[in-house]
Amino acid sequence: MKALVGALALGLVGLLGARFGFREQAAPLPLRLVLSTGTQYLLLGFLLGPHGTGLLGADLLDALSPAVVLGLGWIGLTFGMQFEPRALSVVDPDELAAGLLQAAVAFALLAGLGAAVSLRAGWGREATLLVLAGAAVASISTPTGLAIVFGSAPVAGSLSRLLSVAGSLDGAVGLAALAAVLALGHPSGAGVGGALGIARWLAVSVLLGVFAGWLLVSVTRRRPDRQELVLFLLGLALLVAGALASFRLSALFGAAVAGAFVARLSPSPRRIQEALVRWEKPVHVVFLLLSGALLRWPGPAVVPLVAAYVVLRAAAKVAGGLAAQPVLPSAARDRGMGLGLLAQGGLSIAMAVSVRHVLAPAGGRALDLFFATVVLGVALSEMLGPPIIRSVLAARGEVSDGTAGA
C-alpha cells in the first residue's frame, strides 16, 4: 500500500509540475530564480524518498529506475537535436568556437586542480573519478538563467548573443568530458570482453548513439502521426540510455550523439524536436522528483564543498572566457564573458544523476557528497547567476536602463 501511495504521489506531482512548469512569469524575480532550477522538485523528491517520508522507498526507487534512465535519454536527445543544420546556420562560427573553448579551458583547469589535490591527499580511485566528473559538470552553462534576464528586460547586442550560443551549446564539452571520465573509470571486468581502454569505451558510446539515431531516422521516414512519434521517441530514449547504462557508460552522451545524428540526417528534424519539447516538462519533472528521492544528506561536510564548487567554478569560467577572447572579432570581445556564464540548470543535474546511476553499485559516502554538492552548487549558481549576468550585460550597454526593477 505504501508503494502505491508513493507512486500516486509521484504521478500527481508530476502532472501538476508539467501543467504549471518551472517558473511563473508573473512571479517576483527571486521566486523565478528558485523555480527556474527545478530545485523545488528535487526537494519534493527528497521529502518523498527514503530519507524523508519514505513514500518512495528504496525498493520502489529500484523499480522506477527505468524512469530515471528515460529522463537521461530524453534530456540527451533534446540537447543533441540543437545541432540541426538550419539552427546552426544562424550561429556565428567564431561565437560557437569561443563558447566551446571557454568550457574546455574551464574543464581542464578544474580537472587538473582536482587531480593534483587528489594525488597529494592520497584519495582513492573512486574519489578521484568523482572530482573529475565534478569538473565536467562545472564546466558547462545552461540557458535558464539567461532566459530569466532576457525575459525581464530588453536585451540586444553581441555579448548577449555570444552568451546565448555558449550557454546553449557548451554542454557538448561537458558531456564529452563526462563520457571520457566514466570510460576512464570503467570497471575492468564489466561489459563485453573484459577490460577496454578509454578510447574503445568512448567508441562504444558513440556507436550505440549512432545506431539509435539511425534507427529513429529509419522508422520516422514515413512521417508517423503524433502519438506514434512520441512512442518512437520514448522507445529510442530508453533503448540508447538503457544500453549505455547497462555498460556503465554515459547515457546522456550516447543520447546526445543519437539526437545530433537525427538532427543532421532526419528528413523532418523540426517535427521530432517539437515532440521532444512538448513532452519535456512531464519527463523532466518526474526525472527531478526521482533524482531528489536519491539524494542523501551527507552532513555538514557538504557546506564547504558547495562553497568550493561555486567559487572554483566561477574562477574557471572567468579564465575560460578570457582564454576564448582571441577567437572572437575585436568588436565582440568582452572580459566579462565568463561571468555571464555562471548560471547552471537541468543539464548539470542530469549529469550528476548520470554519474550517480553509473557508480551507485559502489555506493559510499564519497558518492553522496558528490551528488549533494553538485545539486546544491547548481541551485546556488542558478540563483546567483542571473543578477551577475544582468550586471555584465548592463556594463556592456546591452540592457535597457528602465528595467532595473524587473
Secondary structure by P-SEA (a helix, b strand, c coil): caaaaaaaaaaaaaaaaaaaccccccccaaaaaaaaaaaaaaaaaaaacccccccccaaaaaaaaaaaaaaaaaaaaaaaacccccccccccaaaaaaaaaaaaaaaaaaaaaaaaaaaaacccaaaaaaaaaaaaaaacccaaaaaaaaaacccccaaaaaaaaaaaccaaaaaaaaaaaaaaaccccccccccccaaaaaaaaaaaaaaaaaaaaaaacccccaaaaaaaaaaaaaaaaaaaaaacccaaaaaaaaaaaaaaccccaaaaaaaaaaaaaaaaaaaaaaaaaacccccccaaaaaaaaaaaaaaaaaaaaaaacccccccccccccccccccccaaaaaaaaaaaaaacccccaaaaaaaaaaaaaaaaaaaacaaaaaaaaaaacccccccccc
